[in-house]
Amino acid sequence: MNNVTCDEISAGGLKLLQPAEGVRVNMDTVLLSSWVKIRAGHHEVLEAGCASGAVSLMLAVRHKNIHVTGVDIQPELVELAELNAKNNALSDRVKFIHGDLRDKNIFPRECFDVLVINPPYESTHAGRPSPDASRTTARLEITCTPDDVAELSSRVLKSNGRMFAVFTSERLDVFMSAMMRKKIIPKRLLPVYPKKNHNSSVFLIECVKNGGEGLMLLSPLLVRDENNEYTPELLRAYDF
């Protein structure tokens, strides 16, 4: 791939090759990786829509006892992800494959303990496609909808397996409805606000396959304080 940059994306020195334009690491990426909780006995993790592998690699750095599989529909991004795993000496615990998460035969049933995903935020009728095909795939629900996320979770997670996601707050109802229909039960919800007195921009959610009743709505995370500086809560997500 041409026009690639190499960027340090964590305080711990994790470096990432990523497209100069198109799908790049942003705040939501880092917040998602910090949101994931790995419970005892959970070792097999899937990142769906892994792009150049940022979340998968961050998870492997944060949690030393897991194996992560990343899958993406764009082969050029998978090639970058493989290079990133090698360059960060994580190829022994992180692997990437080219594939479509909607393909029911891509993985055996109930083979993962954890699923992590940052799906496209906008429906296909929400706006015009970008001239950059990769950016369009990341932004619009062309290859991945909330229903696809729910179906994948139902198919590949073990019973009581966890699904972690970040999604746009204005479509919280759509996302949660899709999960509930497949018995992927929301258990923790963290709204993220740009700053005080603004509407929430995104939310982080943890769901449990075949989970019981009960949702914990957590105190909101503010990105910036009254002085327009990043809050300590946000900065902690980058500290690994």
Backbone torsions as a table, in degrees:
resi	resn	phi	psi	omega
1	MET	NA	133.6	177.0
2	ASN	-83.5	164.6	175.7
3	ASN	55.6	60.7	178.6
4	VAL	-111.8	139.0	175.3
5	THR	-110.2	158.9	174.0
6	CYS	-116.3	118.5	-172.3
7	ASP	-127.5	140.0	173.0
8	GLU	-84.9	124.1	-169.9
9	ILE	-118.0	8.5	177.0
10	SER	-150.4	160.0	177.1
11	ALA	-64.1	-23.3	-179.7
12	GLY	-83.6	-0.5	174.0
13	GLY	94.5	11.0	176.7
14	LEU	-63.2	125.9	-178.0
15	LYS	-112.8	144.7	-173.3
16	LEU	-135.2	127.0	166.6
17	LEU	-80.9	129.1	-179.9
18	GLN	-150.1	157.0	-179.4
19	PRO	-59.0	139.8	176.8
20	ALA	-63.1	-32.1	175.0
21	GLU	-129.1	150.2	179.6
22	GLY	107.1	-135.2	-173.4
23	VAL	-80.0	111.3	-179.0
24	ARG	-131.0	160.3	177.4
25	VAL	-63.6	136.3	174.6
26	ASN	-136.1	-174.5	-177.9
27	MET	-58.7	-40.8	-178.7
28	ASP	-60.6	-38.1	178.7
29	THR	-58.7	-48.4	-176.4
30	VAL	-69.9	-40.9	178.0
31	LEU	-61.2	-40.2	179.5
32	LEU	-61.8	-45.1	-178.5
33	SER	-63.4	-35.6	179.8
34	SER	-77.0	-21.0	-178.3
35	TRP	-74.5	-28.6	-173.3
36	VAL	-68.7	128.6	173.1
37	LYS	-108.2	127.9	177.6
38	ILE	-102.9	117.1	-177.7
39	ARG	-89.2	160.6	179.6
40	ALA	-56.0	133.5	179.7
41	GLY	88.1	-7.1	178.0
42	HIS	-97.7	113.0	-175.0
43	HIS	-123.5	-25.3	-174.6
44	GLU	-101.7	116.7	-173.8
45	VAL	-120.7	136.6	175.2
46	LEU	-115.4	128.7	167.5
47	GLU	-106.7	116.4	179.6
48	ALA	-95.7	132.8	-174.3
49	GLY	72.7	53.8	-168.7
50	CYS	-78.4	-14.6	-176.7
51	ALA	52.5	-127.5	-177.4
52	SER	-87.9	11.8	167.7
53	GLY	94.1	12.3	-173.6
54	ALA	-58.5	-53.4	-176.1
55	VAL	-64.4	-43.2	179.1
56	SER	-57.2	-45.0	-178.3
57	LEU	-70.6	-39.2	176.5
58	MET	-61.1	-41.7	179.2
59	LEU	-63.4	-40.8	-179.9
60	ALA	-66.0	-33.9	176.8
61	VAL	-70.4	-41.4	-177.8
62	ARG	-71.4	-35.5	-172.4
63	HIS	-125.5	107.8	-171.1
64	LYS	-78.1	-12.8	-173.3
65	ASN	-107.4	21.2	-178.7
66	ILE	-116.8	157.9	169.4
67	HIS	-115.3	131.7	-175.5
68	VAL	-116.6	133.4	171.5
69	THR	-113.0	125.8	175.2
70	GLY	-108.8	139.9	178.8
71	VAL	-131.2	140.3	177.4
72	ASP	-148.4	150.3	-177.4
73	ILE	-81.6	-11.4	-176.5
74	GLN	-104.1	108.3	-172.5
75	PRO	-62.1	-32.8	-178.9
76	GLU	-67.6	-31.4	176.6
77	LEU	-74.5	-35.9	176.6
78	VAL	-62.5	-38.8	177.2
79	GLU	-61.6	-42.3	176.6
80	LEU	-63.3	-42.2	179.9
81	ALA	-60.5	-41.8	178.8
82	GLU	-63.1	-41.3	176.3
83	LEU	-63.1	-40.2	-179.9
84	ASN	-64.5	-39.6	176.9
85	ALA	-63.1	-43.1	179.7
86	LYS	-65.9	-46.5	-175.8
87	ASN	-66.4	-25.6	179.0
88	ASN	-100.4	12.7	177.0
89	ALA	56.7	43.6	-179.3
90	LEU	-122.3	9.9	-176.9
91	SER	-63.9	-20.4	179.3
92	ASP	-74.3	-19.6	-178.1
93	ARG	-123.2	-5.8	-179.2
94	VAL	-131.9	129.3	175.9
95	LYS	-132.3	155.9	-177.8
96	PHE	-130.2	142.0	178.3
97	ILE	-132.4	151.0	174.8
98	HIS	-89.2	125.0	179.4
99	GLY	-177.3	171.3	-178.7
100	ASP	-105.1	120.6	-177.6
101	LEU	-62.3	-16.4	177.9
102	ARG	-81.4	-10.7	-180.0
103	ASP	-73.2	114.2	-176.2
104	LYS	-69.3	-12.3	-178.5
105	ASN	-104.9	5.6	-175.3
106	ILE	-71.3	-31.8	177.4
107	PHE	-134.4	150.2	172.4
108	PRO	-63.1	158.0	178.7
109	ARG	-68.7	142.9	172.8
110	GLU	51.3	51.5	-178.2
111	CYS	-109.6	-2.1	-178.9
112	PHE	-122.5	146.7	175.2
113	ASP	-86.1	-31.1	-173.3
114	VAL	-138.4	138.3	171.9
115	LEU	-121.8	132.8	179.3
116	VAL	-124.8	135.1	-176.4
117	ILE	-155.1	141.9	171.9
118	ASN	-120.1	82.6	-172.0
119	PRO	-76.3	165.5	175.4
120	PRO	-58.1	140.6	-174.2
121	TYR	-86.9	-25.8	-168.9
122	GLU	-110.7	141.6	173.4
123	SER	-71.4	162.7	-174.2
124	THR	-66.0	-20.6	179.3
125	HIS	-95.6	7.4	-175.0
126	ALA	-81.0	-21.5	-178.0
127	GLY	-173.6	177.2	-179.8
128	ARG	-77.9	144.4	173.5
129	PRO	-62.6	147.9	176.6
130	SER	-77.5	151.9	172.8
131	PRO	-60.2	-24.7	176.5
132	ASP	-86.7	111.9	-175.2
133	ALA	-61.6	-37.3	-179.8
134	SER	-64.8	-40.3	179.1
135	ARG	-67.0	-38.0	177.5
136	THR	-62.8	-43.2	178.8
137	THR	-60.7	-38.1	-179.1
138	ALA	-74.8	-28.0	-172.0
139	ARG	-97.4	-38.7	-174.6
140	LEU	-106.5	149.9	-176.5
141	GLU	-78.9	58.6	179.3
142	ILE	-84.3	-42.1	-178.1
143	THR	-114.9	-0.4	-178.8
144	CYS	-157.7	118.5	176.0
145	THR	-113.3	168.0	173.0
146	PRO	-55.6	-36.7	176.6
147	ASP	-63.1	-37.3	176.8
148	ASP	-65.0	-39.4	178.0
149	VAL	-62.6	-43.5	179.5
150	ALA	-64.9	-43.0	179.3
151	GLU	-63.1	-44.7	178.3
152	LEU	-61.8	-44.9	179.5
153	SER	-58.7	-45.8	-179.8
154	SER	-62.2	-35.2	-174.1
155	ARG	-81.1	-45.6	-169.1
156	VAL	-99.2	-17.7	-179.5
157	LEU	-81.5	142.6	169.5
158	LYS	-69.4	160.4	176.2
159	SER	-59.0	133.3	-174.4
160	ASN	71.8	10.6	171.7
161	GLY	-68.5	159.3	-174.5
162	ARG	-107.3	141.6	171.1
163	MET	-118.1	127.0	178.6
164	PHE	-117.9	134.2	-177.0
165	ALA	-147.7	159.4	167.8
166	VAL	-122.4	139.0	-175.1
167	PHE	-154.2	163.3	-178.1
168	THR	-71.2	135.6	-174.6
169	SER	-65.7	-31.3	-176.9
170	GLU	-69.0	-10.3	178.0
171	ARG	-120.9	28.3	177.0
172	LEU	-56.0	-41.1	-178.0
173	ASP	-62.8	-41.3	-179.9
174	VAL	-63.7	-45.3	-176.5
175	PHE	-65.7	-48.6	-177.3
176	MET	-66.6	-36.6	178.1
177	SER	-62.6	-42.4	179.0
178	ALA	-61.8	-42.8	-179.6
179	MET	-64.6	-45.5	-176.9
180	MET	-62.3	-36.1	-179.8
181	ARG	-61.7	-27.5	-179.6
182	LYS	-103.7	13.0	179.3
183	LYS	61.6	34.4	170.6
184	ILE	-100.9	95.2	-162.7
185	ILE	-89.6	121.6	177.1
186	PRO	-62.5	132.7	-178.4
187	LYS	-122.3	-33.2	177.2
188	ARG	-136.1	139.2	-178.7
189	LEU	-137.4	125.4	179.5
190	LEU	-120.8	108.4	176.0
191	PRO	-78.1	140.8	179.8
192	VAL	-114.0	129.1	-178.2
193	TYR	-117.6	139.1	176.6
194	PRO	-57.8	-41.6	175.7
195	LYS	-167.7	174.2	-179.4
196	LYS	-59.5	143.4	178.7
197	ASN	69.1	17.6	171.4
198	HIS	-112.9	159.6	174.9
199	ASN	-73.0	154.0	175.8
200	SER	-63.6	138.8	179.5
201	SER	-94.8	-47.4	178.9
202	VAL	-138.4	169.4	172.8
203	PHE	-133.9	153.0	172.1
204	LEU	-108.3	137.6	-174.7
205	ILE	-137.2	143.9	170.9
206	GLU	-119.2	127.8	178.4
207	CYS	-122.3	155.9	179.6
208	VAL	-123.3	129.2	176.9
209	LYS	-67.3	125.9	-178.3
210	ASN	61.0	28.5	-179.1
211	GLY	-72.2	164.8	178.6
212	GLY	-86.3	-179.2	-177.9
213	GLU	-71.5	147.6	175.4
214	GLY	123.8	118.8	180.0
215	LEU	-123.0	129.3	177.6
216	MET	-97.2	116.4	176.3
217	LEU	-94.8	112.4	-172.4
218	LEU	-85.6	161.4	174.9
219	SER	-59.4	140.3	-174.2
220	PRO	-65.9	153.2	173.0
221	LEU	-100.7	124.4	176.6
222	LEU	-96.9	131.8	179.8
223	VAL	-75.2	-44.4	-178.3
224	ARG	-126.6	150.1	179.5
225	ASP	-92.4	-170.2	-176.6
226	GLU	-66.9	-17.4	176.7
227	ASN	-96.8	10.2	-179.9
228	ASN	66.1	22.7	175.2
229	GLU	-96.7	151.2	176.5
230	TYR	-62.9	139.0	-177.8
231	THR	-78.1	155.4	175.9
232	PRO	-57.1	-35.1	180.0
233	GLU	-62.4	-40.5	177.0
234	LEU	-68.6	-46.7	-175.7
235	LEU	-62.1	-29.8	178.8
236	ARG	-63.5	-26.9	178.6
237	ALA	-65.5	-26.3	-179.3
238	TYR	-90.9	-5.3	-172.8
239	ASP	-95.6	85.3	176.1
240	PHE	-151.9	NA	NA
